[in-house]
Amino acid sequence: MAQVERVELTIPAFGDALRWTTEVGFFLLDWGMTFGGLLGQEGFLDRWVASFDYPKSFVIEERESFESRLPAVSEEQLLELWEWQELGWKGPPPDRP
């Protein structure tokens, strides 16, 4: 079981730029986890995008900035791209009539 509370979260390394309020769940029992964590469905990844180049670095940016630079790709577009790559095509799929 978990106790749900509304809390303000921040990532200190980024100052006040990365601060938000959300509901989180705190474990009421010791689950024996080797890491700390919060339960929640809204929050950080609803507002920001995290890109990782492990182990070198990671980047956090506002979702709007990321999407304007790299627009979202639909599942249909991805499946079409993979289909063409399996056929040996290099690059984006050719336009279809």
N, C-alpha and C positions, 0 to 999 in steps of 0.2 A: 504494500500500500504506500501511497504517497500523499503528502499534505500539499495542496495547491495554494500558492500565495502570489500576490502581485508585487513585483520587485523592480528596481531600477538596476540595470546592468551597464557596465562600462568596460572598455579595454584601456587600461591606464597608459599604455605605450602610445596611444593615439590621442590623448587628452580628451576634451569634451566632444570631439568630432564623432566618436563612436560610443554613443550613449543612447539607451532606449529603455522603455518600460514594457514589461510583458508578464504573463503568468508563467510560473514555473512550478514544478512538483519536486518536493524534497522527499527522499526515501525515509520512511519511518522505522524501517528495520535495517540492520547491517547486511548488505548483500555480498559483502566480501570482495567488492570490486577493487582492482589495483589502481584505479584512477578516479578522480573526482568528476562529477558531472551533474547536469541539471536536466530535468525532463521538461519538454515544452514543445509546442507546435508552431509558435509564432516567435519572431524575434530577429536575430542576427541575419540569417540568410534570406529573410523577407525584405531586408533593407539594403544589404551589401552583398557583393560577390567576392569570394575568396578564390584566388588562383594560386596553385602551388607548383613550384619547381623544386621538389624535394631532392636533395637536402640543402640546396643553395638558398632559396628564398621563398617568400610568399607575398602576395599583393592583395590588399583589401581596397575595394572601390565601391562607390555608389552604384546601385543597380542600373540607373538611367545612363550613367557614363559608360558602363560596360556594354549595355545593349545598343547604344548609339555607335559604339566602335565595332562591335561584333554582334550583329543582329541574331536573334534566336532562329534556330533551324527546326523545322517541324520533323516529327517522326517519319512522315512520308518522304521528306527530302533526304533524310539520313539513309533510309532503306534504299532509295533510288541510287544514292552515291555508292553505298556498299555493293549493290548489285553490279554497277558499272565497274567498280574496282575488282570484283571477283572475276570479271571478264577480261581483266588485264588493262583496263582504261586507266591512264594516269591523268589526274586533274579532275575538275568538275565534270559532271555528265553533260553531254552535248544537248543543246536545245532540241526539243521535240516539237513537231508541228501540232 
